[in-house]
């Protein structure tokens, strides 16, 4: 009962905070006055003057897409230079060297695509300058791009017989200035108050309370405590669904997530903006029921996933349950499968975080996913393989879900013999082609990338486990990259030239293929006229449509990935049961 209350509170608090935030974001993106407008409007106008941007210009979908490409290219160049030359740059008290070209390439692609896959160890391989000026800045940029593209699509639904879908530079500036920066500052201060490190000090050596005796007889009496400007990066990594940790073990590290309250703050931050964008969507298309319908579809799948993972982790595996030396009961203890989980947080907080992070394309962790039971691992895989549309990354999750909504409308239209319509716009062959492209981008990236890698004879050697679990680790690595998530199943050394390159290519495909497809849809819809609602118009805000939308999402995920899942987590589950 206590665990159920925790799950309800975690989800409930996030929803309560997301509703007003969604209304606020909707106002900001429409250029309406908000409570901090007096302070930030002069800053906004000053930025336009410095950048020489005509804030009244309306971009076509092609120009908007070209601007996104330029932002990404500039970000990539700056980031890869910082990563490779950090050894000769300032703010490097530990004297870390520059990364190899392939690792720098992988990391730069990872951060411009909002994936934040980490083949490096943050505290031992990156300088403070790289973490702060490279990764932290890019966390703002990639998140702002995703949200900007979403609102370009929203304008496509709202506008009639027009070519323009907004201005990327205006959208980009408003998202960072009015939304991401204020929220990050507040969260950073709260995290520092809980003990999250934020300084430029050198690493410190401290004496252990209890010395550790190793197998060779040597005794370890000291350990190194890493420092650095962590809190500022942790705030935006969570709020922007980026996920790349300042430290290697991410939010399972005490200096990145020291208390139960910091854990709650970071966990809520993962889904806060993705949830709020559903309500902003409903507000800005002037039909709140549509936003609630999309939110409901996402929430139903999220709750189902949360239930499956919670049940399996609380009941543990058959091997643990049948082992008399392991007590998995929940009487006066956490119970269940505690392997790989922080004793400070227990199963409930670990499960909620893991489901939130794989649903939201966030990728941060506060427990080791490699230690989860097979069916739990499969559920986390599926949340990513569905296209990261169960809230998903900021902006990209919702525009991905709208791609599925267009596909659902088309299928429903075929059933009743009507031309499909969505939000007052006729859905024609071009929109269908683009939405199919957007919906299949994630399966293409994951299956093509993993299929090519599976042909490499040396690939099995980089994994530490064996059998079906080894395949699950392999599949998770490509799923995380191909879904722009960034979380890791662990048990793998991914810092090889081949993996750094192929994983980066998977990230690029999964990020930019749907993004360009949805911008093309936005441009096409903006040119169309509104269609009057009639008695024969398919309602897209009722329970039936929500059911159809969920069915289509699960159908595509099941059809695309069932064979792969059968070789990994399903086979592992059956082997444990036998």
N, C-alpha and C positions, 0 to 999 in steps of 0.2 A: 504493500500500500504506500509506504514511504517513497519507494522508487517511482511509482506512478505519479505521485504528487510532484516530485522533482521534474519529471518529463513535462508535465502539464505547465508547471511554472516557467521552465526554460522557454517553451514555445509561446506560452501566453504573454510573457513579458516582451518578447521580441515583436509579436503582433501588435501589442498595445503601443509600442514605441514607433513601429513602422507606419501606422496609419497617419498620424500628424506629419511625420517626416515626408511621406508621399505627397501630401497636400502642399507642403513647403517646396519640395523639388519641382512639382508641377508649376507653381507660381514662378519660381526662379527661371525655369526654362522658357516660360512665356514672356519673360521680361516684366512681370508684375512686381509691384512694391512688396517687400517683405520687411521684417522688423530690423534687419541690419542694412537695409538699402542706403540709409544716409551715410553710413561709414564706407560701404563697399562700392557704391556707384561711382564716386570719383576715382577709386582705384581701378575699376573696370574700364572707365573711359581713358585713363592714363595708359593702361596696357594697350588699348587699341591705337593710341597715338604713337606709342613707342614701336609697335609692330607695323604701323602704317596700314591698319586694317579698316576697311569700310564696313562698319558693323551693320549697315542697312542693306548690304549686298545679299541677294538670294542665290545660292549656288545650285546648279543642276546636280543630278546624282553623280555624273561623271567627274565634275569638278570637286565635289565633296569627297569622292573616293580617292581622287588624286591628292587631295590635301591630307587625307589619312595616310596615304603611302609616304608622302614627304615627312610627316611627323614621325612615322615609324623608321624611315631610313636615317633621319638625323639622330633619333634616339639610339638606333643601333650603332652608328659610327661613334658617337660620344661614349657609349657604354663599353664598346669593345676596346677603345683606346684606353679608357680608365682601367679596365681589367688587365690588359697586357702590360701597361706601363706603370702600374701602381707601385712597383718596387722603387722607382726613382721619384715618386711624388710625395708631397707632405702628408701629415696626419697618418703616419704609419709607424707607431711606436714599437711594434713588434718586428719591424723589418721584413714583412712578408714579401715574397717575390711576385712578379707578374704571372698570370695564368698562361698556360700553353695556348696556342692559337685555336685548337679545336675545343678546348674547355671554355675559352673566352667566347667563341662563336656560339656554343650551345647556351651559355649563360645569358648572353646578350639577346639571342632569339627568345629564350625562355621569358625574359622580363618584358620585352616589347609585345609579346603575345599574351601577357597577363597569366602566364602559366606558372612561372617561378619554380620550375623543376630544378633541383639542386644536385649536381654531380660533384659539388665541392663542399668543403666544411667551412662554414662561415667564419668562425672565430680563429681558424688557423690558416686560412688561405686568402682572406680579403682584408684590406686596410680599412681604417675608419673613413677615409675619403671615398673609397669605392662604395662602401656600404651606404654612406650618407648622400653623396652627390650623384652616385650612379644608381644604385638599386632603389633607394628611398624615393628619389625624384621620379624614376621610371614607374614606380608603383602608382604615383599620382597620374602620370601621363597615360598609361595603358588603361587604367580604370576610367579616366575621363573620355578616352576615345570610345570605349564600349557604350557608355551612357549617351554620348553625343549621337552615335549611330542609331540608337534606340529612338531618340526624339526626332531624328530625321525621318524614321519610318512612321512615327506617330503623325507627323505633319503630312506624310503621304496619304494617310487615311482622312485627315481633316481637310486638306486643301482640295479645291476643284478647279480643273482646267488651268493649272499653273505648272511652270517648269521647275521652280525653286523648291527646295526642301530644307531651307535654313542655311546657316553659315557655320562651318565647322569651328572657325576661330572664336566666334561668339559663344557657341555651345561649350567648347573646350574651356574657355575662360570662366564662364559662369559656373560650370560644374566644379572646377578646382577652387575658385574664389569663394563661392557661396555655400558649397556643400562639403567637399572633401577636406579643405583646410580647417574650417571651424570644428567639424567633428573630430578630426585628427588631433587638433590642439587640446580639445577637452579630454579625449581619451588618453592622450599622452600624459597629461597632468595627473589624471586618475591612476594610471599605471605606475607612474613615478611615486605617487603617494603609497602604493602597495609594495614598493621595494624593487621595481623593475629598474635596471641600471640605465643611466643616461649621463655619460661623461666622456672625457677624452684621455683618461688616465691610462697608464701602462698596466699590463696584467700584473696581478699580485700573487705572491707565493704565501700560502697559509699552512699552518700545521694541522694535521688531522687529529680529530678527537680520539680516534682509535686507529693506531697504525695497522697497515695491511701487510700480511706476510704472504709472499708469492710462493709458487710451487718450487722455485729454485732456492728458496730459503732467504732471499733478500727481503728487506722490510721497507715499505714506502711510508714515510712520515710526513710528506708535504704534498700539496697539490696546487696547480695553477688555477687561479680564478680569473676568467676573462672579463674585460670591461668594455666600454664603448658606448656610443650614442644609440642604444638599442630601443628605448621606449618610443622614440619618434618613428622608427621604422616599423615597429610592431603594430602601432596604431593604424597606419595606412595599409599595412599588409592585410589586416583583418577587414577593415572597412572597405577596401577596394577589391576584396576577394582575390588578393594576390597570393599570400600564403608563404612566401619564402622567408624562412626564419633568419634572424640575426645570428643565432647560434645553430650548430649542426643538428641538435636534437629538438629544435623548434620549441614549441610551447610546452614540451615536457621538461624543459630545462628550468630550474628554480629561479634563475635570474631573469628569465623571460616571462615566467608565469608563477610568481611566488606564493600567492594566496588563493583561497577559495573565491574571494571577491574579484581578484584579477582574472581568474578563470571564467567567472560569470560574465565579466565585462567583455573579454575577448570572444567568448562563445556567442554572445548576443550580437556582437559587431559583425560576425561572419555573415549572418542572414539579414541584418538590419536594412541595408540599402536595397539588396535584391527584392526583399518583401515590399519595401516602400514603393518601389518602381511600379508594382502592379496597381497600387492605388493612384499613383501619379498618372499612369496610363489611362485609367478610367476617368479621372478628372479632366485630362487634357483632350480626350475625344468627346467629352461632354456626355458620357454614358457610364456612370459609375458601376452599373451592373456588369458591364463587360470586363472591367478590371477585377471585380469580385469573382466572376466566373473563372478567369485565368488564375487568380490567386487560389481559388478553391481546388482547381485541378492539381496545382502544384502542392497544395497543403495535404490533400488526400494521399498522394504518393509519398510525401515526406513522412506522414504519420505511419503509413503502412511499413515503410522502410525502418523507421524508428522502432516499431513494434517487433519486427522480425529480428533485428540486431539485438535489441534489449532482451528478448526471450532467449535467444541462443547464448548470449554471454552470461546471463544470469543462471542458466541451467548447465552451462559448460558442456564439454564433450563427454561422450560415453566413457572414454578412457579415464578422465578425471573423476567422473561420477562413480565409476566402479572401483576406483582406487581407495582402499580403506585408509591410506595414510594421508589423503587429501580431503579436507572437509569443505565441500562446496555449498553447504547450507548458509542461509542468510541470517542465522540467529546470532545476534550480537557481533556480527562481522560483515564484511562486504559480500562474501560468498561468491559462488559462480567462478567464472574464468578470470582470475586476476593477473594471469601472466601478461607481462608487457604493459600493465596499467599502473598509473601513479597511485600509491596508497593514500596520498593526500586527497585524491578526487574520487576514487572508487569507480564502480562500473557505470553508474547512472551518468555522471558528468563525462566520462570517457566515451560512452556510447553516443550521447547526444552530440558531443563535439565531432565525433567521427562521421556521423550521419550528416550533420550540418556542413562539414567541410567538403565532403564528396558531393553533396547536393548542390553546393554553392560555388563550385569551381574555385574553392579557396586553397585547399591543399595543406594548410597548417594542421598540426597534430598535437595532442596532449597525451597520447598513448601510442604504443607500437602496433600498427595495423597488421603486421606479419604474425602477431600472436593471437589474432582473433580466430574464432571458430570458422570452419569452412563456409557455412551458410551465411554467416555475418560478412565474411570477406566477399562472397558472391554478391550480396546486397550492395555493398559499397562499390563494387565493380559496376553493377547495373546502373546505379545512380549516375555514374559518369558516362557509361555506354549509351544511355538514353539520349545523349547529346548535351548533357549539362543544362537541361531545361527545367529541372525541378528547383526553381529559383535561379540556379546557375550563377555565372559571373555577373558583375554589375553591368547592366545593359544587355550584354550578349545573351544572358540566360533568357530574358524576356523576349528579345527579338527572335531568338531561336524557337521559343514556345509559340510565338505568333506565326512562325513558319509552319509549325505543326497544326496550328489552328486553321490556316489557309488550306493545308492538305486535308484536314478533317472536313471542312466545308465542301471541298471538291468531291470527296468520297460520298458525303451525305447527299450532295446534289445529284450524283449519279443514281443513287438509290431511288430518288423521287422524280427523276427526269427533269430537273430544273437547272438552269444556268446558275452556277454557284456564285454567291454574294457574301461579302464579309464587311461589316461596318459600313454598309451603304455603297460599297464599291464592287463592281463586277469582277470576278476572278476569271481571267482568261488564260489561254495556253502559256503566255510568257510568264505570268505570275506563278503558274503551276510548275514550270520548269525550274524557275529560280528557287521556289520553296522546296522542291525535291532535292535540289543541289545543296541547299542549306541543311536540310534534315539528314542527308546522307554523308555530309562532309566528315563528321566524327567517325562513323563506321568505316569510311574509306581510309581515313588517316590511320586508325588503329589496326585494322585488318591487313591493309597493304604493308604498313611498316613492320608489324610483327611477322607477317608472312615472309617478307624478305629477310628479316633477321634470323628467322628459324632455319634458313638455308645455310647459315654460316656454321661450319663444323665446330668452331671453338666457342660458340655461344653458351653451351651448358656449363663451361668451366667457370664462368663469372658468378654463378649462383652457389650459395653455401648449402642449400637444402637439396633434397632429392625427391623423386617421384612426382605425384600430382601437385604437391605443394610448390615444387620448383617451377612447374608450368604456370601455376597461379601467380608466382612472383614475376615471371616473364610477361604474362598477359597484363598484369597490373602496371608494370613499367610502361608499356606502350599505351595502355588505356589512359593512364594519368597524363602522359604527354599528348596523346591524340585528342584528349578531351579538354586540354588546357587547364588541367587541375593542378598538378605539381606535387601531390602527396606521394609517398613512397611506401611500398610493402616491405622495404628493406631486404636484407639477405642477398644483395647484389652489388657488385662493383661496376657502376655504369660509366666510370671515367675512362673510356677507351675512345680512340679516334672514330671508329665505326659507329658506336652508339651515340657519341656526341653529335655526329652529323645527322644520322637518320632520325634520332629523336627530335632534333631541331627542325628537320623538314616536316615531321608529323605535326609539330606545334604550328608551323606556318600554315599548313593546309587547313588545319582545324580552326584556326583563328580567322584567316582572311577569306577563305572560300565562302563561309556563311555571311561574313560581313559585307563582301561585295554583292552577294546575291540579294541580301536584304536591302541594300542601298538601291539596287536596280529595281526591286519591287517598289520601294518608296517613290522613286522617280516616275515609274509607270502609273502608280495609283494617283499621284498628285495631278496628273494630266487628265484624269477621268472625271466625269460628272457624277454627282450623287444619284443613287437610285432610290426611288420612293419605296418605303416599306409597304408590302401588301399582305394579304391573308396567306399567300403561298410562300412568303419569305421565311427561310429557316431561322429560327430563334437561336442566337448564339450566347445566350446568357442564362439558360435554364439547366436543370439537372441532366436532361438527356444529352445536351451538347457536351457538358462536362464529362459525362460517362464516355461518349464517343471520342473525345479528345484524349482521355487517359488510355482508352483502348488502342487508339492508333499509335500513341507513343510506346506503349508496352509491346504492341505487335511488332513494330519496327525493331525495337531493341531485342526482343526474343528471337525474331527471325534472323537477325544479323549475327548475334553472338551466342546463341544456344550451343552450337557445336564446340566453340572454344571454351565456354563455361563447363560443358560436359567433360572436357579433358582436364580441367583444373579443379575448381572448388567442388563441383558435384562429384567427381571421381574421388576426391579426397574425403568428402563426407561419407560416401558409400564404403570406402575402405575402413574408415573409423567405426562405422556401424556394424561391419561384418565381424 
